Amino acid sequence: MGAQPVNKDGEAFVYPLEPRDVEASSFIRECYQNEKGVVTPTGMRGVWLDTPLIEVKNGAGTIEKSFPGMLRMFNRFDIDIRKDPVLVFPTLHYQNGGVETDPWGKTNIEGLWVAGEVSGGVHGKNRLMGNSTLDCMVFGRRSGISVADYLKSYKGSNGKLTLAHVKKYVAMLKEASIKTERRAPILFPEYRGKAVLARMIDVF
Ligand SMILES: Cc1cc2nc3c(=O)[nH]c(=O)nc-3n(C[C@H](O)[C@H](O)[C@H](O)COP(=O)(O)OP(=O)(O)OC[C@H]3O[C@@H](n4cnc5c(N)ncnc54)[C@H](O)[C@@H]3O)c2cc1C
């Protein structure tokens, strides 16, 4: 509604209505590549979101009417977003999973179905706004139906559902004298290679 992200010098560095991935990466670049972010006393970085502009453009009372939750939330920290800009920085919003499934959420691992962020393929490389809830509901429901179907003809452990596989895993750890706090096997190994880790931005 007219708020503008600005850097530490008060300069606008991005069009405020870009899709959120473009907006978010421009914040990160401004802070960590262009060194134009505001550095907080704890060493974190951010850019200003010029929220008072909302009322300059739309009239007094717009923020209270359109963003009552935000107004209340920032008030708890003694920040009046009608008068002062807020410091912002992107955080993880969504993970485009990666576990391959069939159209019913079934993976190629016996007994494993997935739906939601952990699954791959539904959104391609970038999820459009608002589509996660839709994805979770559609594929959650489909997975449930598929699991129920599977259980009808389930023959393992004499047709009964058990935690025998967890007990077996714990016994194997004991036999190998491995002490661990972990309660279950790791299904998928660490997938981030050196190249991915090298690109990580350490913001803390
Ligand atoms: C700030 C924010 C705003 C959002 N707004 C929207 C929106 O407006 N519209 C929209 O569609 N989407 C939105 N999303 C995205 C959406 O909320 C998520 O994509 C969705 O909730 C993911 O659901 P999920 O079931 O895949 O994962 P999650 O909800 O993350 O569920 C995974 C669960 O697994 C549990 N878990 C993790 N590890 C283990 C383990 N080892 N053992 C047992 N349990 C474990 C976790 O505790 C968690 O409960 C938003 C996300 C964020 C962060």
The ligand as a MOL file (V3000), in Angstrom:
LIG
                    3D

  0  0  0     0  0            999 V3000
M  V30 BEGIN CTAB
M  V30 COUNTS 53 58 0 0 0
M  V30 BEGIN ATOM
M  V30 1 C 5.6010 -16.4210 7.9850 0
M  V30 2 C 4.9400 -17.3750 7.0150 0
M  V30 3 C 3.7750 -17.0050 6.3750 0
M  V30 4 C 3.1360 -17.8680 5.4770 0
M  V30 5 N 2.0100 -17.4580 4.8360 0
M  V30 6 C 1.3970 -18.2860 3.9690 0
M  V30 7 C 0.1910 -17.9000 3.3100 0
M  V30 8 O -0.3230 -16.7930 3.5080 0
M  V30 9 N -0.3880 -18.7780 2.4460 0
M  V30 10 C 0.1590 -20.0020 2.1970 0
M  V30 11 O -0.4180 -20.7730 1.4180 0
M  V30 12 N 1.3000 -20.3920 2.7990 0
M  V30 13 C 1.9320 -19.5720 3.6790 0
M  V30 14 N 3.0870 -19.9720 4.2880 0
M  V30 15 C 3.6380 -21.2750 3.9850 0
M  V30 16 C 2.8630 -22.3720 4.7130 0
M  V30 17 O 2.5030 -21.9370 6.0030 0
M  V30 18 C 3.7710 -23.5940 4.8380 0
M  V30 19 O 4.3120 -23.8920 3.5730 0
M  V30 20 C 2.9970 -24.8160 5.3290 0
M  V30 21 O 2.4410 -24.5660 6.5910 0
M  V30 22 C 3.9370 -26.0010 5.3850 0
M  V30 23 O 3.2270 -27.1080 5.8970 0
M  V30 24 P 3.9690 -28.4810 6.0400 0
M  V30 25 O 2.9780 -29.3900 6.6880 0
M  V30 26 O 4.5830 -28.8880 4.7560 0
M  V30 27 O 5.1960 -28.2020 7.0150 0
M  V30 28 P 5.1840 -27.7270 8.5220 0
M  V30 29 O 3.9440 -26.9560 8.8460 0
M  V30 30 O 6.5130 -27.0720 8.7530 0
M  V30 31 O 5.0890 -29.0970 9.3280 0
M  V30 32 C 6.1870 -29.9160 9.5220 0
M  V30 33 C 6.0240 -30.4980 10.9130 0
M  V30 34 O 6.9930 -31.5170 11.1040 0
M  V30 35 C 7.5030 -31.3930 12.4090 0
M  V30 36 N 8.8310 -32.0370 12.4180 0
M  V30 37 C 9.9860 -31.5840 11.8880 0
M  V30 38 N 10.9630 -32.4730 12.0800 0
M  V30 39 C 10.4130 -33.5160 12.7360 0
M  V30 40 C 10.9240 -34.7570 13.2200 0
M  V30 41 N 12.1960 -35.1080 13.0360 0
M  V30 42 N 10.0690 -35.5740 13.8400 0
M  V30 43 C 8.7580 -35.2380 14.0030 0
M  V30 44 N 8.2260 -34.0800 13.5690 0
M  V30 45 C 9.0500 -33.2410 12.9550 0
M  V30 46 C 7.5500 -29.9050 12.6790 0
M  V30 47 O 7.5730 -29.6310 14.0580 0
M  V30 48 C 6.2450 -29.4630 12.0160 0
M  V30 49 O 5.1570 -29.5130 12.9060 0
M  V30 50 C 3.7250 -19.1370 5.2080 0
M  V30 51 C 4.9020 -19.5160 5.8520 0
M  V30 52 C 5.5090 -18.6480 6.7540 0
M  V30 53 C 6.7690 -19.0770 7.4460 0
M  V30 END ATOM
M  V30 BEGIN BOND
M  V30 1 1 1 2
M  V30 2 1 2 3
M  V30 3 2 2 52
M  V30 4 2 3 4
M  V30 5 1 4 5
M  V30 6 1 4 50
M  V30 7 2 5 6
M  V30 8 1 6 7
M  V30 9 1 6 13
M  V30 10 2 7 8
M  V30 11 1 7 9
M  V30 12 1 9 10
M  V30 13 2 10 11
M  V30 14 1 10 12
M  V30 15 2 12 13
M  V30 16 1 13 14
M  V30 17 1 14 15
M  V30 18 1 14 50
M  V30 19 1 15 16
M  V30 20 1 16 17
M  V30 21 1 16 18
M  V30 22 1 18 19
M  V30 23 1 18 20
M  V30 24 1 20 21
M  V30 25 1 20 22
M  V30 26 1 22 23
M  V30 27 1 23 24
M  V30 28 2 24 25
M  V30 29 1 24 26
M  V30 30 1 24 27
M  V30 31 1 27 28
M  V30 32 2 28 29
M  V30 33 1 28 30
M  V30 34 1 28 31
M  V30 35 1 31 32
M  V30 36 1 32 33
M  V30 37 1 33 34
M  V30 38 1 33 48
M  V30 39 1 34 35
M  V30 40 1 35 36
M  V30 41 1 35 46
M  V30 42 1 36 37
M  V30 43 1 36 45
M  V30 44 2 37 38
M  V30 45 1 38 39
M  V30 46 1 39 40
M  V30 47 2 39 45
M  V30 48 1 40 41
M  V30 49 2 40 42
M  V30 50 1 42 43
M  V30 51 2 43 44
M  V30 52 1 44 45
M  V30 53 1 46 47
M  V30 54 1 46 48
M  V30 55 1 48 49
M  V30 56 2 50 51
M  V30 57 1 51 52
M  V30 58 1 52 53
M  V30 END BOND
M  V30 END CTAB
M  END
